[in-house]
Amino acid sequence: MKKADTQQEQPTSNQSVSELISEKIASLGDWRGETLGKMRQLIQKADPDVVEELKWMGTPVWSHDGIICTGESYKSVVKLTFAKGAALPDPARLFNSSLDGNVRRAIDIHAGEAVDEAAFKALIHAAIALNSATKKKPAKKAKA
């Protein structure tokens, strides 16, 4: 798995971004940590080349040719926000939050809830495909 450093939270020379994310998940110490850890594993299985980053005051972010999703934990919910979720097919209707926005969509997971793993992996693959399709191409040099 690839790792990327960010300006918001730099790992020490002996600590990778992935290790910082693991520590953050472990520090939750309850169902939220278990849930976020499981979703992280599903993301990594869906895309072994996913890049893990920490942005926005330590929020875990998973990217591949652009942001796929972020993982946040609140008192009563683990939220996975897909950066371009409004443009993704969601036949299993996993998106259940931020449905009114023009760009983002989120999956809120409450204690005891399970997520359809196959449908979640399909969302990850769709997000990667969209990122890759819209990735800016290098500018061509003008002929002299």
C-alpha positions in Angstrom: 0.0 0.0 0.0 1.2 3.5 -0.9 1.5 6.1 1.8 1.5 9.9 1.5 2.5 12.6 3.9 0.4 15.6 4.4 1.0 19.1 5.8 -1.6 18.7 8.5 0.0 15.8 10.4 3.4 14.7 9.6 4.6 11.2 10.7 7.8 11.0 12.7 10.8 9.5 10.9 9.8 6.1 12.4 6.1 6.4 11.9 4.1 6.2 8.7 0.7 7.7 7.9 -0.8 4.2 8.0 0.6 3.8 11.5 -1.0 7.1 12.5 -4.3 6.0 11.1 -4.0 2.7 12.9 -3.3 4.6 16.2 -6.3 6.9 15.6 -8.6 3.9 15.0 -7.3 2.1 18.1 -7.7 5.2 20.2 -11.5 5.2 19.6 -11.6 2.0 21.7 -15.2 1.1 21.0 -17.5 0.0 18.2 -16.5 3.1 16.2 -12.9 1.9 16.1 -13.9 -1.6 15.1 -16.3 -0.2 12.4 -13.7 2.3 10.9 -11.1 -0.4 11.0 -13.3 -2.8 9.1 -14.2 -0.2 6.5 -10.5 0.6 6.1 -9.8 -3.1 5.5 -12.5 -3.2 2.8 -11.1 -0.2 1.1 -7.6 -1.8 1.1 -9.0 -5.1 -0.3 -10.9 -3.2 -3.0 -7.8 -1.3 -4.0 -4.4 -2.5 -2.8 -2.9 0.6 -4.4 -5.0 3.0 -2.3 -3.1 5.9 -0.8 -3.7 6.7 2.9 -3.4 10.3 4.0 -4.3 12.4 7.0 -5.9 15.7 6.3 -8.2 18.2 8.0 -7.0 17.9 11.6 -6.2 14.2 11.3 -9.0 12.9 9.3 -8.1 9.6 7.5 -8.5 10.0 3.7 -8.2 7.3 1.1 -7.2 8.3 -2.4 -6.5 6.9 -5.9 -6.1 9.5 -8.6 -8.0 11.8 -6.3 -9.9 11.4 -3.0 -12.1 8.3 -2.8 -13.5 8.9 0.7 -12.8 10.2 4.2 -13.4 8.3 7.4 -14.7 10.2 10.4 -16.1 9.1 13.8 -18.6 10.9 15.9 -20.4 10.0 19.1 -23.1 8.0 17.4 -21.9 7.4 13.9 -18.9 6.4 11.7 -19.2 8.5 8.5 -17.6 7.7 5.2 -17.8 10.6 2.9 -17.2 10.0 -0.8 -15.8 13.1 -2.5 -17.7 12.6 -5.7 -20.4 10.4 -4.4 -23.3 12.2 -6.2 -21.8 11.0 -9.5 -21.5 7.4 -8.4 -24.0 4.6 -9.1 -25.4 3.3 -5.8 -27.9 0.5 -6.7 -27.6 -0.9 -3.1 -28.5 2.5 -1.7 -25.6 2.6 0.7 -25.5 6.4 0.7 -27.8 7.6 3.5 -26.3 11.0 4.4 -25.4 14.2 2.6 -28.0 13.3 0.0 -28.9 16.9 -0.9 -25.5 18.0 -1.9 -24.4 18.3 -5.5 -21.1 16.5 -5.2 -20.6 14.5 -2.0 -22.5 11.6 -0.5 -21.9 9.8 2.7 -22.6 6.5 4.5 -23.4 6.8 8.1 -22.9 3.6 10.1 -24.4 3.4 13.6 -23.5 0.9 16.3 -24.5 -2.6 15.4 -25.1 -1.9 11.7 -23.5 -3.8 8.9 -22.6 -2.6 5.5 -23.1 -4.7 2.3 -19.4 -5.5 1.6 -19.8 -6.3 -2.1 -21.8 -3.1 -2.7 -19.2 -1.0 -0.7 -16.3 -2.4 -2.7 -18.3 -1.6 -5.9 -18.6 2.0 -4.7 -14.8 2.1 -4.1 -14.2 0.7 -7.6 -16.7 3.2 -9.1 -15.0 6.1 -7.3 -11.6 5.1 -8.6 -12.9 4.8 -12.1 -14.4 8.2 -11.9 -11.2 9.7 -10.5 -9.2 8.1 -13.2 -11.5 9.3 -15.9 -11.5 12.9 -14.7 -7.8 13.0 -13.8 -6.2 16.0 -15.4 -4.1 15.0 -18.4 -0.7 16.6 -18.7 -0.7 19.7 -20.9 0.7 19.2 -24.3 3.5 21.4 -25.3 2.9 23.7 -28.2 4.8 22.9 -31.4 7.5 25.5 -32.0 
